Amino acid sequence: MKLLAELVIRAFILILTTYIVPGFKIDSFMTAIMVALVLALLNALVKPVLIFLTLPATLITLGLFIFVINAVLLIIASSLIPGFHINSFFTAIFAAVVIALLSTLINKILIQ
């Protein structure tokens, strides 16, 4: 039940991101659910490998390179899911930052 709630919250964050980031489009809430699910799988399977491979860049940028990794994962997800579109790499980076900020904000609100 908790995983389902987290999936719905992530989908809600993705929908909010479509209103904030120009060029970041999700066609429906069901598409947002699918994007959240695919991103969860990519974060579990691909992200650790990418972090390991880019560790020097991540250390030099004091962790900011993680946003680039998250942008790459968003682009991979957009190529896998019809109805999810990202116009450019810079749009993906901006979306990654917005998603991180919204996730932090919503987690703070829900935990307190």
C-alpha positions as CSV (number, residue, x, y, z in Angstrom):
1,M,0.0,0.0,0.0
2,K,2.9,2.4,0.8
3,L,4.5,1.7,-2.6
4,L,1.2,2.5,-4.3
5,A,0.9,5.8,-2.4
6,E,4.5,6.7,-3.3
7,L,3.8,5.9,-6.9
8,V,0.8,8.2,-7.0
9,I,2.7,11.0,-5.2
10,R,5.5,10.7,-7.8
11,A,3.0,10.8,-10.6
12,F,1.5,14.0,-9.0
13,I,4.9,15.6,-8.8
14,L,5.5,14.7,-12.5
15,I,2.1,16.4,-13.4
16,L,3.1,19.5,-11.4
17,T,6.4,19.6,-13.3
18,T,4.5,19.8,-16.6
19,Y,3.0,23.1,-15.4
20,I,6.3,24.5,-14.3
21,V,8.8,23.3,-17.0
22,P,8.1,24.3,-20.6
23,G,8.8,21.5,-23.0
24,F,8.1,18.8,-20.4
25,K,4.8,17.1,-21.4
26,I,2.8,14.2,-20.0
27,D,-0.4,13.4,-21.8
28,S,-2.5,12.0,-18.9
29,F,-2.4,10.9,-15.3
30,M,-2.1,7.2,-16.3
31,T,0.9,8.2,-18.4
32,A,2.3,9.9,-15.3
33,I,1.8,6.7,-13.3
34,M,3.7,4.7,-16.0
35,V,6.5,7.3,-16.0
36,A,6.8,7.1,-12.2
37,L,7.0,3.3,-12.4
38,V,9.6,3.3,-15.2
39,L,11.6,6.0,-13.3
40,A,11.5,3.9,-10.2
41,L,12.9,0.9,-12.1
42,L,15.5,3.0,-13.8
43,N,16.5,4.6,-10.4
44,A,16.9,1.1,-9.0
45,L,18.7,-0.6,-11.8
46,V,20.5,2.0,-14.0
47,K,21.2,5.0,-11.7
48,P,23.7,3.2,-9.4
49,V,25.8,2.2,-12.4
50,L,25.7,5.7,-13.8
51,I,26.7,7.2,-10.5
52,F,29.6,4.8,-10.3
53,L,30.7,5.5,-13.8
54,T,30.5,9.3,-13.3
55,L,31.8,9.4,-9.7
56,P,34.7,11.8,-10.6
57,A,32.4,14.3,-12.2
58,T,29.9,14.0,-9.3
59,L,32.7,14.7,-6.8
60,I,34.2,17.6,-8.7
61,T,30.7,19.3,-9.0
62,L,30.0,18.5,-5.3
63,G,27.0,16.3,-6.3
64,L,25.4,18.6,-8.8
65,F,26.2,16.1,-11.6
66,I,23.4,13.9,-10.1
67,F,20.9,16.3,-11.8
68,V,22.5,15.4,-15.2
69,I,22.1,11.7,-14.3
70,N,18.5,12.3,-13.4
71,A,18.0,14.2,-16.7
72,V,19.4,11.2,-18.6
73,L,17.0,8.9,-16.8
74,L,14.1,11.2,-17.7
75,I,15.2,11.1,-21.4
76,I,15.4,7.3,-21.3
77,A,11.9,7.1,-19.8
78,S,10.6,9.6,-22.4
79,S,11.9,7.3,-25.2
80,L,10.2,4.3,-23.6
81,I,6.8,5.7,-22.8
82,P,4.4,7.1,-25.5
83,G,2.7,10.3,-24.2
84,F,5.8,11.5,-22.3
85,H,7.9,14.1,-24.2
86,I,10.9,16.2,-23.3
87,N,12.0,18.8,-25.8
88,S,15.7,19.1,-25.0
89,F,18.4,18.0,-22.7
90,F,18.3,21.3,-20.9
91,T,14.6,20.9,-20.4
92,A,15.4,17.5,-18.8
93,I,17.9,19.1,-16.5
94,F,15.5,21.8,-15.5
95,A,12.8,19.1,-14.9
96,A,15.2,17.1,-12.8
97,V,15.8,20.1,-10.6
98,V,12.1,20.9,-10.3
99,I,11.2,17.3,-9.5
100,A,13.9,17.1,-6.8
101,L,12.6,20.4,-5.2
102,L,9.0,19.3,-5.4
103,S,9.8,15.9,-3.9
104,T,11.7,17.5,-1.1
105,L,8.8,19.9,-0.4
106,I,6.1,17.3,-0.5
107,N,8.1,14.9,1.7
108,K,8.6,17.7,4.3
109,I,4.8,18.4,4.2
110,L,3.7,14.8,4.5
111,I,6.3,13.8,7.2
112,Q,5.3,16.7,9.5
